[in-house]
Amino acid sequence: MYEPLQDPAAIDAVKLFFTDLVTTADPEEQLPHLRPQVEDFLFEALTHSGMLSTQNQLRGFLWGLTVAGALTPEQGHELSRRLDAGRQAGWL
């Protein structure tokens, strides 16, 4: 069973990642369905840390945002890199 994140630094890092994702993909708040979806991912990351399926879903979500034009390829790549770093750091 996966456990919730306990480390305050990890919690801050995961919250920052998802905040940056929303503000980067939708700086003018024109995508009303983006924030609820990202909040669902945030909940999963906070309550079930270490789930590889969440990381895989997020990777697909990032590339979907890139293909749709909400993120530039560079932004998508950078967020994907941060996702990998989060996995290595243990917050995802």
C-alpha positions as CSV (number, residue, x, y, z in Angstrom):
1,M,0.0,0.0,0.0
2,Y,1.3,3.5,-0.8
3,E,1.6,6.0,1.9
4,P,0.9,9.7,2.1
5,L,3.9,12.0,1.9
6,Q,5.2,13.0,5.3
7,D,8.3,15.0,4.6
8,P,7.5,18.8,4.6
9,A,10.1,19.5,1.9
10,A,8.6,16.8,-0.4
11,I,5.1,18.2,0.2
12,D,6.3,21.6,-0.7
13,A,8.1,20.3,-3.8
14,V,5.1,18.5,-5.1
15,K,2.8,21.4,-4.5
16,L,5.3,23.7,-6.3
17,F,5.4,21.3,-9.3
18,F,1.6,21.3,-9.7
19,T,1.3,25.1,-9.2
20,D,4.0,25.6,-11.8
21,L,2.2,23.2,-14.2
22,V,-1.1,25.2,-13.9
23,T,0.5,28.6,-14.2
24,T,2.7,27.6,-17.1
25,A,0.0,25.8,-19.1
26,D,-2.8,28.3,-18.4
27,P,-1.4,31.7,-17.3
28,E,-4.6,33.5,-18.2
29,E,-6.9,30.9,-16.7
30,Q,-8.6,30.1,-20.0
31,L,-8.8,26.3,-19.5
32,P,-11.5,25.7,-16.9
33,H,-11.0,21.9,-16.8
34,L,-7.2,22.1,-16.3
35,R,-7.1,23.0,-12.6
36,P,-9.5,20.3,-11.4
37,Q,-7.6,17.6,-13.3
38,V,-4.3,18.9,-11.9
39,E,-5.7,19.0,-8.4
40,D,-6.7,15.3,-8.8
41,F,-3.1,14.5,-9.7
42,L,-1.9,16.5,-6.7
43,F,-4.2,14.6,-4.4
44,E,-2.8,11.3,-5.8
45,A,0.8,12.5,-5.4
46,L,0.2,13.7,-1.8
47,T,-1.8,10.6,-0.6
48,H,-0.2,7.8,-2.6
49,S,3.4,8.7,-3.0
50,G,5.5,6.4,-5.1
51,M,2.8,5.2,-7.5
52,L,4.5,4.7,-10.9
53,S,1.1,4.8,-12.6
54,T,0.6,8.4,-11.4
55,Q,4.0,9.4,-12.9
56,N,3.1,7.7,-16.2
57,Q,-0.3,9.4,-16.3
58,L,1.3,12.7,-15.6
59,R,3.8,12.2,-18.3
60,G,1.1,11.5,-20.8
61,F,-0.9,14.5,-19.5
62,L,2.2,16.8,-20.0
63,W,2.7,15.6,-23.5
64,G,-1.0,16.0,-24.2
65,L,-0.8,19.6,-23.1
66,T,2.2,20.0,-25.3
67,V,0.5,18.6,-28.4
68,A,-2.5,20.8,-27.7
69,G,-0.3,23.8,-27.6
70,A,-0.9,24.7,-23.9
71,L,2.8,24.0,-23.3
72,T,5.7,24.7,-25.6
73,P,7.9,21.7,-26.3
74,E,10.5,23.2,-24.1
75,Q,8.1,23.7,-21.2
76,G,6.8,20.2,-21.6
77,H,10.3,18.8,-21.5
78,E,11.3,20.9,-18.5
79,L,8.2,19.7,-16.5
80,S,8.9,16.2,-17.6
81,R,12.4,16.5,-16.3
82,R,11.1,17.8,-13.0
83,L,8.7,14.9,-12.9
84,D,11.7,12.5,-13.2
85,A,13.5,14.5,-10.5
86,G,10.5,14.2,-8.2
87,R,10.5,10.4,-8.7
88,Q,14.2,10.3,-7.8
89,A,13.6,12.5,-4.8
90,G,10.7,10.3,-3.6
91,W,7.8,12.7,-3.8
92,L,6.3,11.0,-6.8
